[in-house]
């Protein structure tokens, strides 16, 4: 996981499958701005960011 400045936090989670890791990613994005998911088999990492909230349009 990354902090607000984009620096990697010194901790993380281990999951038994990629499916479980992606569910955990969704949970972590509720709390953190950006999350990194790494597949230990391939060592590939993917960064996910919290979706931007779109402003609501007011009815006139």
C-alpha positions in Angstrom: 0.0 0.0 0.0 1.0 3.6 -0.6 0.7 6.6 1.6 -0.7 10.0 0.5 2.7 11.0 -0.8 3.0 7.8 -3.0 5.6 6.2 -0.7 5.2 2.5 -0.1 4.1 1.6 3.4 6.4 -0.9 5.3 3.6 -3.5 5.6 1.2 -5.5 3.4 -1.1 -8.5 3.2 -0.6 -12.0 1.8 -3.5 -13.8 0.1 -3.8 -17.4 -1.1 -5.1 -16.5 -4.5 -5.3 -13.6 -6.9 -9.1 -13.6 -6.6 -8.7 -13.1 -2.8 -6.1 -10.4 -3.3 -8.3 -8.4 -5.7 -11.2 -8.6 -3.1 -8.7 -7.3 -0.4 -7.7 -4.6 -2.9 -11.2 -3.3 -3.1 -11.4 -3.2 0.7 -8.1 -1.4 1.0 -9.1 1.2 -1.6 -11.9 2.3 0.7 -9.3 3.4 3.2 -6.2 4.2 1.1 -5.7 6.3 -2.0 -3.6 3.7 -3.9 -2.9 0.0 -3.5 -0.3 -2.2 -5.1 -1.1 -5.9 -5.9 1.8 -8.2 -6.7 1.6 -11.7 -8.1 4.4 -13.5 -6.4 4.6 -16.2 -9.1 5.4 -13.6 -11.8 6.7 -10.8 -9.6 4.5 -8.4 -11.6 2.9 -5.5 -9.8 -0.2 -3.5 -10.6 -1.2 -0.2 -9.0 -4.8 0.6 -8.3 -6.1 4.0 -7.4 -9.3 5.0 -5.7 -11.8 6.1 -8.3 -12.4 9.9 -8.4 -15.8 11.0 -7.3 -17.7 12.8 -10.0 -19.4 16.0 -8.9 -23.2 15.6 -8.8 -25.1 17.9 -11.1 -27.8 20.0 -9.5 -31.2 20.1 -11.1 -32.1 23.6 -12.1 
